[in-house]
């Protein structure tokens, strides 16, 4: 039985696009590192992917 544990199958099942950038949030006295991350997931299987 085929499973989504096989890398070939789960790589084909979901298209993932990630866009990220880091910046420094400057408070009055303390600079704080921060990140903005945008993730887009597209299900290409045509049905619900089992979450096992």
Chimera marker file (.cmm) of the C-alpha trace (Angstrom):
<marker_set name="trace">
<marker id="1" x="0.000" y="0.000" z="0.000" r="1" g="1" b="0" radius="0.5"/>
<marker id="2" x="1.350" y="3.402" z="-0.940" r="1" g="1" b="0" radius="0.5"/>
<marker id="3" x="1.762" y="5.953" z="1.800" r="1" g="1" b="0" radius="0.5"/>
<marker id="4" x="2.494" y="9.650" z="2.142" r="1" g="1" b="0" radius="0.5"/>
<marker id="5" x="5.520" y="8.597" z="4.184" r="1" g="1" b="0" radius="0.5"/>
<marker id="6" x="7.303" y="7.968" z="0.895" r="1" g="1" b="0" radius="0.5"/>
<marker id="7" x="9.219" y="11.162" z="-0.084" r="1" g="1" b="0" radius="0.5"/>
<marker id="8" x="8.277" y="10.821" z="-3.775" r="1" g="1" b="0" radius="0.5"/>
<marker id="9" x="4.567" y="10.929" z="-2.940" r="1" g="1" b="0" radius="0.5"/>
<marker id="10" x="4.459" y="13.771" z="-0.437" r="1" g="1" b="0" radius="0.5"/>
<marker id="11" x="6.688" y="15.936" z="-2.636" r="1" g="1" b="0" radius="0.5"/>
<marker id="12" x="4.127" y="15.540" z="-5.426" r="1" g="1" b="0" radius="0.5"/>
<marker id="13" x="1.082" y="15.930" z="-3.151" r="1" g="1" b="0" radius="0.5"/>
<marker id="14" x="1.698" y="19.442" z="-1.806" r="1" g="1" b="0" radius="0.5"/>
<marker id="15" x="3.171" y="22.469" z="-3.534" r="1" g="1" b="0" radius="0.5"/>
<marker id="16" x="4.932" y="24.700" z="-0.997" r="1" g="1" b="0" radius="0.5"/>
<marker id="17" x="6.082" y="28.260" z="-1.594" r="1" g="1" b="0" radius="0.5"/>
<marker id="18" x="7.929" y="30.136" z="1.182" r="1" g="1" b="0" radius="0.5"/>
<marker id="19" x="8.943" y="33.789" z="1.207" r="1" g="1" b="0" radius="0.5"/>
<marker id="20" x="10.800" y="35.146" z="4.240" r="1" g="1" b="0" radius="0.5"/>
<marker id="21" x="12.855" y="38.137" z="5.257" r="1" g="1" b="0" radius="0.5"/>
<marker id="22" x="14.402" y="39.281" z="8.494" r="1" g="1" b="0" radius="0.5"/>
<marker id="23" x="14.352" y="42.782" z="9.924" r="1" g="1" b="0" radius="0.5"/>
<marker id="24" x="15.161" y="44.640" z="13.118" r="1" g="1" b="0" radius="0.5"/>
<marker id="25" x="12.227" y="46.013" z="15.124" r="1" g="1" b="0" radius="0.5"/>
<marker id="26" x="13.494" y="49.142" z="16.822" r="1" g="1" b="0" radius="0.5"/>
<marker id="27" x="11.833" y="50.027" z="20.074" r="1" g="1" b="0" radius="0.5"/>
<marker id="28" x="12.864" y="53.190" z="21.894" r="1" g="1" b="0" radius="0.5"/>
<marker id="29" x="15.940" y="51.547" z="23.429" r="1" g="1" b="0" radius="0.5"/>
<marker id="30" x="15.984" y="47.892" z="22.430" r="1" g="1" b="0" radius="0.5"/>
<marker id="31" x="16.368" y="46.565" z="18.886" r="1" g="1" b="0" radius="0.5"/>
<marker id="32" x="14.597" y="43.211" z="18.532" r="1" g="1" b="0" radius="0.5"/>
<marker id="33" x="15.232" y="40.769" z="15.666" r="1" g="1" b="0" radius="0.5"/>
<marker id="34" x="12.071" y="39.748" z="13.839" r="1" g="1" b="0" radius="0.5"/>
<marker id="35" x="11.048" y="37.859" z="10.728" r="1" g="1" b="0" radius="0.5"/>
<marker id="36" x="8.194" y="38.054" z="8.253" r="1" g="1" b="0" radius="0.5"/>
<marker id="37" x="7.385" y="34.639" z="6.781" r="1" g="1" b="0" radius="0.5"/>
<marker id="38" x="4.713" y="33.946" z="4.164" r="1" g="1" b="0" radius="0.5"/>
<marker id="39" x="3.915" y="30.290" z="3.423" r="1" g="1" b="0" radius="0.5"/>
<marker id="40" x="1.571" y="29.103" z="0.675" r="1" g="1" b="0" radius="0.5"/>
<marker id="41" x="0.525" y="25.437" z="0.585" r="1" g="1" b="0" radius="0.5"/>
<marker id="42" x="-1.434" y="24.001" z="-2.334" r="1" g="1" b="0" radius="0.5"/>
<marker id="43" x="-2.992" y="20.528" z="-2.143" r="1" g="1" b="0" radius="0.5"/>
<marker id="44" x="-2.486" y="18.818" z="-5.512" r="1" g="1" b="0" radius="0.5"/>
<marker id="45" x="-3.957" y="15.406" z="-4.598" r="1" g="1" b="0" radius="0.5"/>
<marker id="46" x="-7.609" y="16.101" z="-5.371" r="1" g="1" b="0" radius="0.5"/>
<marker id="47" x="-8.688" y="14.811" z="-1.941" r="1" g="1" b="0" radius="0.5"/>
<marker id="48" x="-7.888" y="15.353" z="1.730" r="1" g="1" b="0" radius="0.5"/>
<marker id="49" x="-4.355" y="14.321" z="2.693" r="1" g="1" b="0" radius="0.5"/>
<marker id="50" x="-4.309" y="11.900" z="5.631" r="1" g="1" b="0" radius="0.5"/>
<marker id="51" x="-2.573" y="13.465" z="8.614" r="1" g="1" b="0" radius="0.5"/>
<marker id="52" x="-1.029" y="10.258" z="10.024" r="1" g="1" b="0" radius="0.5"/>
<link id1="1" id2="2" r="1" g="1" b="0" radius="0.2"/>
<link id1="2" id2="3" r="1" g="1" b="0" radius="0.2"/>
<link id1="3" id2="4" r="1" g="1" b="0" radius="0.2"/>
<link id1="4" id2="5" r="1" g="1" b="0" radius="0.2"/>
<link id1="5" id2="6" r="1" g="1" b="0" radius="0.2"/>
<link id1="6" id2="7" r="1" g="1" b="0" radius="0.2"/>
<link id1="7" id2="8" r="1" g="1" b="0" radius="0.2"/>
<link id1="8" id2="9" r="1" g="1" b="0" radius="0.2"/>
<link id1="9" id2="10" r="1" g="1" b="0" radius="0.2"/>
<link id1="10" id2="11" r="1" g="1" b="0" radius="0.2"/>
<link id1="11" id2="12" r="1" g="1" b="0" radius="0.2"/>
<link id1="12" id2="13" r="1" g="1" b="0" radius="0.2"/>
<link id1="13" id2="14" r="1" g="1" b="0" radius="0.2"/>
<link id1="14" id2="15" r="1" g="1" b="0" radius="0.2"/>
<link id1="15" id2="16" r="1" g="1" b="0" radius="0.2"/>
<link id1="16" id2="17" r="1" g="1" b="0" radius="0.2"/>
<link id1="17" id2="18" r="1" g="1" b="0" radius="0.2"/>
<link id1="18" id2="19" r="1" g="1" b="0" radius="0.2"/>
<link id1="19" id2="20" r="1" g="1" b="0" radius="0.2"/>
<link id1="20" id2="21" r="1" g="1" b="0" radius="0.2"/>
<link id1="21" id2="22" r="1" g="1" b="0" radius="0.2"/>
<link id1="22" id2="23" r="1" g="1" b="0" radius="0.2"/>
<link id1="23" id2="24" r="1" g="1" b="0" radius="0.2"/>
<link id1="24" id2="25" r="1" g="1" b="0" radius="0.2"/>
<link id1="25" id2="26" r="1" g="1" b="0" radius="0.2"/>
<link id1="26" id2="27" r="1" g="1" b="0" radius="0.2"/>
<link id1="27" id2="28" r="1" g="1" b="0" radius="0.2"/>
<link id1="28" id2="29" r="1" g="1" b="0" radius="0.2"/>
<link id1="29" id2="30" r="1" g="1" b="0" radius="0.2"/>
<link id1="30" id2="31" r="1" g="1" b="0" radius="0.2"/>
<link id1="31" id2="32" r="1" g="1" b="0" radius="0.2"/>
<link id1="32" id2="33" r="1" g="1" b="0" radius="0.2"/>
<link id1="33" id2="34" r="1" g="1" b="0" radius="0.2"/>
<link id1="34" id2="35" r="1" g="1" b="0" radius="0.2"/>
<link id1="35" id2="36" r="1" g="1" b="0" radius="0.2"/>
<link id1="36" id2="37" r="1" g="1" b="0" radius="0.2"/>
<link id1="37" id2="38" r="1" g="1" b="0" radius="0.2"/>
<link id1="38" id2="39" r="1" g="1" b="0" radius="0.2"/>
<link id1="39" id2="40" r="1" g="1" b="0" radius="0.2"/>
<link id1="40" id2="41" r="1" g="1" b="0" radius="0.2"/>
<link id1="41" id2="42" r="1" g="1" b="0" radius="0.2"/>
<link id1="42" id2="43" r="1" g="1" b="0" radius="0.2"/>
<link id1="43" id2="44" r="1" g="1" b="0" radius="0.2"/>
<link id1="44" id2="45" r="1" g="1" b="0" radius="0.2"/>
<link id1="45" id2="46" r="1" g="1" b="0" radius="0.2"/>
<link id1="46" id2="47" r="1" g="1" b="0" radius="0.2"/>
<link id1="47" id2="48" r="1" g="1" b="0" radius="0.2"/>
<link id1="48" id2="49" r="1" g="1" b="0" radius="0.2"/>
<link id1="49" id2="50" r="1" g="1" b="0" radius="0.2"/>
<link id1="50" id2="51" r="1" g="1" b="0" radius="0.2"/>
<link id1="51" id2="52" r="1" g="1" b="0" radius="0.2"/>
</marker_set>
